[in-house]
């Protein structure tokens, strides 16, 4: 019985900090169950990993006041409205975006934070706009690839960001996707699609429709009013100046590069010249632990760090008291902090002892010099604006 499973899942994860608007929504818990074929144990495991990921990356604090990084404006996307069943309809003009510039100006967390912000914003607007009307709690996306270049997609940073976004979406937004329409695909799209098949499960791949030019209009307008679609993707809408891509609905001009001053590598010298920053060296095969005492629940840990010349593993651990077992909050993972500074935050539900971990145990030949700054912000001083 689905209702019984939903109630059991809600009860099993009642120890977690779930957004109130989701906790009271049966459909929300049903998504996690369906994503794991209604296996209660697997659904709980997936949900707990999601909450851990969200908290570790500060995504639990994203709301309508969230301010994305300036460079995110160059990722051309716009909400078009709703399809005939009330699903959110959003277009992503990937081909017109400077993908290399975006990958060099947004960290992976920045990128997923922006994606999360858009998804949550769409859900909030949908509930408001569709009150009293038909509503489907899934999203429809149009990926416009006109202008996409081969050199952009094979760039290492672009591939890494794409992989992280796709895997994170799969793990943290189960059963949210209704359909993805891919239009204006270049001749080399088969390469991209083959790669996607190695990354994404069939549950997502089966919802992707790659449309030939002659199929775009009849397929997309079958379930979507052509009046809300740009002519370039099968609709009838144009800008006042006749632009077929409706360029005015995006925050920045199409086909324009991300400004040089927004690139992350521009910040490399900032920490080095910051009097509040500290330096330490992590020897070969060793790890460095920065211990923090958090006295008040709901405090915020903020960190910035970079290394000189080489990457390092970074993680975060917690123990409630001196004798308690250590709990891993952020699993140590390699970060390219020698290319640009790494920044992050963690909202501490519990008071206790936290440790930033700089792990160099995998390197037996190279010691790592770290420049870092860390701060514990009490609840009364926290601002997310």
HELIX and SHEET records of a PDB file:
HELIX    1   1 UNK A    2  UNK A   12  1                                  11    
HELIX    2   2 UNK A   20  UNK A   23  1                                   4    
HELIX    3   3 UNK A   26  UNK A   35  1                                  10    
HELIX    4   4 UNK A   40  UNK A   56  1                                  17    
HELIX    5   5 UNK A   59  UNK A   61  5                                   3    
HELIX    6   6 UNK A   70  UNK A   74  5                                   5    
HELIX    7   7 UNK A   94  UNK A   96  5                                   3    
HELIX    8   8 UNK A   99  UNK A  105  1                                   7    
HELIX    9   9 UNK A  108  UNK A  129  1                                  22    
HELIX   10  10 UNK A  150  UNK A  153  1                                   4    
HELIX   11  11 UNK A  156  UNK A  172  1                                  17    
HELIX   12  12 UNK A  189  UNK A  199  1                                  11    
HELIX   13  13 UNK A  202  UNK A  205  1                                   4    
HELIX   14  14 UNK A  213  UNK A  220  1                                   8    
HELIX   15  15 UNK A  226  UNK A  228  5                                   3    
HELIX   16  16 UNK A  231  UNK A  233  5                                   3    
HELIX   17  17 UNK A  247  UNK A  249  5                                   3    
HELIX   18  18 UNK A  260  UNK A  262  5                                   3    
HELIX   19  19 UNK A  264  UNK A  267  5                                   4    
HELIX   20  20 UNK A  268  UNK A  272  1                                   5    
HELIX   21  21 UNK A  379  UNK A  381  5                                   3    
SHEET    1   A 5 UNK A  77  UNK A  82  0                                        
SHEET    2   A 5 UNK A  88  UNK A  92 -1                                        
SHEET    3   A 5 UNK A 139  UNK A 144  1                                        
SHEET    4   A 5 UNK A 177  UNK A 183  1                                        
SHEET    5   A 5 UNK A 208  UNK A 210  1                                        
SHEET    1   B 4 UNK A 278  UNK A 282  0                                        
SHEET    2   B 4 UNK A 368  UNK A 377 -1                                        
SHEET    3   B 4 UNK A 299  UNK A 307 -1                                        
SHEET    4   B 4 UNK A 342  UNK A 348 -1                                        
SHEET    1   C 4 UNK A 287  UNK A 294  0                                        
SHEET    2   C 4 UNK A 352  UNK A 359 -1                                        
SHEET    3   C 4 UNK A 312  UNK A 319 -1                                        
SHEET    4   C 4 UNK A 327  UNK A 335 -1                                        
END                                                                             
